[in-house]
Amino acid sequence: MQPASQSHLLPTFDRADLSFDRGEGVWLIASNGERYLDFGAGVAVNALGHAHPDLVKALTDQAQKLWHTSNLVRIPEGEALADRLCQLTFADRVFFTNSGAEALEGAFKTARKYHYVNGNPERVEIITFEGAFHGRTLATIAAGGQQKYLEGFGPISPGFIQLPFGDHEALKKAVTPHTAAILIEPVQGEGGVRPVPPQCLRGLRELCDQHGILLIFDEVQTGVGRSGKLFAHEGANVTPDIMAIAKGIGGGFPLGAFLTTEEAGKGMTAGTHGSTFGGNPLAMAVGNKVLEIISDEEFLQHVRDVSLLLKQRLAGLKHQYPDIIEDIRGEGLLMGIKMNENFLNTHFVVEARTHKLIVVGAGDNVVRLIPPLIVSKDDVSEAIIRLENTCLNMKRKSHTVGPSLLPQPEFGK
């Protein structure tokens, strides 16, 4: 294999010098045959693990029949998946995309078009929150508002008003006659695994209803079983007008969608939006099977049971290494280890790999644990052993050279 330093790939990721030949459930097998416990799941994508037999069959069966037709004709598998999503959620309509960023772009357009057809074309601004991550397109980096993603790409796409996370008074003052929608992740993933309290989500719903604006949930990372509910907002007993999903719904196949009520989506008529590949038969075959498996209540109960054990064991790890771990955060199988300031999450991610454990960095000096939803209690116990060894080595190295002298790799999102 060509060394990373000589690859012709654009170097936008700081890739580890590691590659995998295959996967089995929650395990990844490297090119040299070594086995890694995968608590990253391709950044919350491989919801059913690697090479799940039902997904393999769904994809290969469809691949032998039809790959692509375009959305100029009906795609029955897509209609079936949309029907099922609407049966299980608040939504009346679905548009399929290839990624989370595309799903958010569609959500933005839907919100603005809603107000346009209602005779309020000035209502184009979308309120977002610091620490959010909504994608890498020009509009979604503007929505996220993080300077490190905005720098160097020219004028910031207008129409996004960013507020401090959790500042209720600032939120009330920010709503104006130009406000179209409020956008929020029920749990900030990239932003440091920060859950939004249920009462705050309910407050957002009330505020939107009061001012005639739309509520958009970004459930790209939190959705499709990750929280122990099919969607994370269900725990707050509140529904949005529009929701963006991706990652888990494809189980590793590129698939996203935005869902909307009939009212919120009424402006999205023929010709207002499109996608060449979105909703193609291959993606729909996989998505239907993923949703069939994950929406089962026994499966979701398994996620809740295992996530409770993981949270308890992580609390024990924090008690064991209070000088390294400041806090444990998260919901379901989206958990975060908040590192103390003398230890960097990027170091932890690299050190964990030496113990054959894959974890993922996040903002606010947090390490994410986002395993496949099929993870077992034995897998959790094995992960804790490897996390303990990681902490032990982090502590030993800090005593040897001091945290500030440890290598500081830039972790690619």
N, C-alpha and C positions, 0 to 999 in steps of 0.2 A: 504494500500500500504506500502511496506517495506521502511523504511526511507533510504534516499540517503546514509547516513553514513554506513548502513548495507547492501547495495546492493551488489550483486555478479558481477555487471558490472565492468570492468576494469575502474578505476577512471581517465580516460584521459580527461574528461570534467568536468569543475567546474559548475555543473548543478544547476539551481535555484530549490528551493523546491516548484515546481509548475508543475502541469500536466493538460492536457486538455482531455476532453472526446469526444468533437466533434467541428466542425467548420462550420460556415455559411458565405460564401462570404469572407468579410474582418474581420470577427469576430471569435474569439476563445472562447469556453465555457469551463471553468475550472471544475475540479471535484466537486467543491463546488457550481457550478452554476453561478459563477461570469463571466461576459463577458469582454473580452479584445479586444481592437482594435489592429489589427495585422499589424504593419508597419515594420515587419521583414520578413514575408512571407517565414519562414523556411530558412532564409538567401538566399533570391531571388529565391526560388524554386517554391513556389505556385503562379505561374504567373496568374492563373485564379481563385485564391482564394481557399476557402475550399469547398469541396463537390459540385463542379460545376456540374450541372445536365447532361450536355453533356459528361463530362469526366466520370462521374459515369456510364452512359449508355454505353459508348464505352468500358470501362473496364469490366463491368458485362456481356455485350453481348459476348465479346471475351472469358471471363472466362468460359462461358458455352459451348464454342466450342473447344478451344485448348489453352493450356498454353505454351507448350514447345515442340520443335522438335529437336533442335540443328541446327547449320549452315551447316550440311552435306547435307541438302536438301534446296530447295528454300523456302523462306518465302515471299509470295506475298505482305503482308502488309509492310514488310521492303523495298521491291523494290519500292512500291508506295511512301513511305515516302522519300526514297533516290531520286527518280525522282522529287518529289516536291521541295525538298531542292535544288537540282541542277537547277531547273527552276528559283528559286527565288534568287540564289546567283551566284558567280563566278565559282562554283565548277562543276566538271565533275564526281567525285566519292565520295562515302560516306562509312565510316565504323562505325558501331554502337557499343557503349560501354555501361557500366552501370554507369559511373561517369565521372566527369571532369578530374580527375587525370589520368584515363585510356585513355581518349581522348588525353591528352597531351603526354602521353607515346607513343601513336600511332603516334602522330605528330612528335616526336623526331626521331622515327625509320624511318618514311617516309622520312624525310629530309636527314638523313644520308645515307639511301639506295639509294636515288636519286643520290647523288654524287658518291657512290660506283659503280653503274651501268654505270655512265658516265666516269669511269676510274680515279676517284679522291678519292680513299678510305681514304686519309689523311684529307679530309674535314669533320670533325666530331664535331667541336666546335660550340656551339650555344650561341650567345650573348644575355644576359638578363639584367634587370635593377633593381637597388636597390628599395626596397619597394614592389616588385612584390610578388604575391602569386599564385602558380600554382598547389598546391596539397600537399599530404602528403606521397607519395611514396618516395623511396630513390632518384630517378631521379628528381622528381618534387621539393623536398625540396632543392636539389642541384641547380636547376634552379632558385628557389626563393632566395636562398642565405642568408636567415635570420638565424642568429646564434642560436636564441632561438629554432628553429625547427631542426637545424643540430646537436646540442650538444648531445653527448652520443650515436650517431648511427654509430660510426666508421668512416672509410675513406669516404670522400665526393665523390660522384659519379663524375668521371672526365668528361670533355667536355663542361663545362658551364663557360662562361666568363661574370662576372657581372660588369656593369658600373653604374656610378652615373646617377640618373634620370635627363634627360634634358641636359646632357653634350655632345654637338654635336662634339666638337673637340676630346674628348676621344673616341667617337664612331668611327669617321673616322680612328683614329689610331689603333683601336682594330681589324679592319678587316684585316685578314692575309690569306695566302694560305690554312690555316687550317679551315677557317670559313665555316660552312655549312649553317647557318641560323641566323636570328634575330627574337627573340620572344618578343612580347609585348602585354599588355592588353590596348585596346583603352581608358579605364578608369580603373585605379587601384582601386579595390574594397577594399580588405583586407588592402591594403597599405595606406588607408586614403582617398579614393574617390578623386583621383587626375586624371583629364582628361588629355590626351595627345593632344596638339593642333593639329588641322587638318593639318597645314603646316608641322608639324613634322612627321605625318604619311605618308604624301606624300614624304617627304625627305627620309624616310626609304625605301620607294618603289624605289625611284631613286637610292639610294645607293646599294640596293640589285641587281637591274638590271645592274648597272655599274660593279659589281664584280661577277656576276653570282651566287649569293647566294639566298636562299629562305627566304621569309617573312612569319612568322607564327603569326597569331593573336589568342590570348586567349580571346574568347568571352563567356567563361563559365558563367560569371556573367552578362556581359553587353548585351548578345545576346537575341534573341527571343522577341523583342519588348520593352525591358527594357529602351532603350534610346529614344523611340519614333519612331525610325526606326526599321526595322526587325533586323538589326545588326548595332552596333554602328559605325563601320568603314564606313558605307555608307555616313555618314555626311561629311566625308573628301574626298569623291569621289575617293577612292583608294581601291584596292582589294589585298588580300594576295594570297599566293600560297597554304597555308594550314591554316585551322582554326579549333580550338577546341571549341565545345559547350557542354552544359549540363544544369543543373538546370532547367530553364524555359521550355525547350523543352519537358520535361516529366510532367510538371504541378504538380509535387509531386511524380510521379512514377519514380524510378531510371532509368535514360536514359541520355546518352551522345553520342557524335559522333565526329569524325574528318572528315573534308571535304577537298578535294584536287583537284587541276587541274589534267587533264590527264597527263601532262608533269611531274609535281612534284611527282605524285603517280606512275610513271611507274615502279618503282622498287618493288612495293608491289604486287607480284604475288602469286600464289597458294602456301601455306605453309609458307609464310613469317610472317604472323600475324594471330591471332585468338582470339576467346572469346567463352566461353561456353554459357553464358547467353545473351551476347550482341545481340540486335536486335530480342529478342524473341517476339512471337505474342502479348503478353500482353502489353509490352512496345510500340510496333509498333501501336497498336490500339489507345493507349492514345496519342502518339506522332503525329499521323496523325490528330487527332481531335484538339489538341493544335495548330498545325501549321495552320490548316484550319481557326481557329478562329482568331488567332493573326496576321496572314498575311493579313487579310482584311484591306484595307486602312482606312475605317471608324473606325475600332478598334484602329489602330495606331494613327489616328487623335485624338481620345479620350485620348490616353496616352499623346500626346503632349499638349493637352488643360489642362488636370489635372496637369501635371507636371509643366506647366507654373504658374498655380495658387499656387501650393505648393512652388515653388521657391520664388514667390512674398511674400507669407505669412511668409516664413522662413526669408526672408530679413527684414520683419517687426519685427520678433521676435529678430533678431540680434540687430536691432535699439533699441528695448525695453530693452534688457539685454546685453549691450556691455561689461560689466564686466565679463560675463559668456561665451558669444559666440564671438569668434574671427573672424570666416569666415563661409560662406555658399558655398559649393562646389557641383559639380556633373552635371550630364546630365539626362534628362528624369526623370524616377522614381527610379534613383539611386542617392540619395542626401546625403550629409554629413554635419554635424554640427561640425565644428572645435572648440574645447573648448579652452578657455584661460588657461594658464598654472596653475593657481590656482584651477582649477576644472578638475577632472578626468572624462573621458568618462565612465569608469566603474561605477562610482558613479551615473552618469546620467542615465545609463541603468537600474540600480537597482531602482532609484527614480521614473523613468517613469513607472516601473511595479506597483508601489504603486498607480499610477493614472490609472491603467488598460490600459496601452499602451505598446506594445512590440516594441522595437527598438533594434538595433544590434551594438556592438562595432566594431571598426576598428583601424588600426594603426594610428600613428601620432595624438593620442588623439582626434579621430573623432568618432562621433555617426552616424551610417548609418540609413537612412530612405529608406526602399525598400519594399513598400507595394505591394500587388497584383495589377496587371495592370488593374483590373476591379474597382479599387477604384474610388469613386465618389467625386465631389466637396464638398458635405456635409460631407463625411468622412474626407476630408482634413481639413475642418473647425473644426470638432470635434477633430482631432489630434492636431491641433494648440492650442486649449483650454487646452488639456492635457499637451502639451509641455510647455505652459505658466505656468501652475501649477507646473510642474516639475522644471522649472527655479526659480520660486518663492520660492519653498521649498529648492532648492539647495542654494540659496542666504541666506535664513533664517538660515539654518544649518551652513553655513560657518561663519556667524556672531556669532553663538552660540559657536561652538567648534573649528573653524578654519579648512580650507581644509585639512591640513596635518594630522588632527586627525580623519577624516572620515574613515570608513572602506574601504579597498582597495581590492575588490574581483578580482580574475584573471578571465578575460572573455575568455571562450573557443571559438575558431574560429569555 
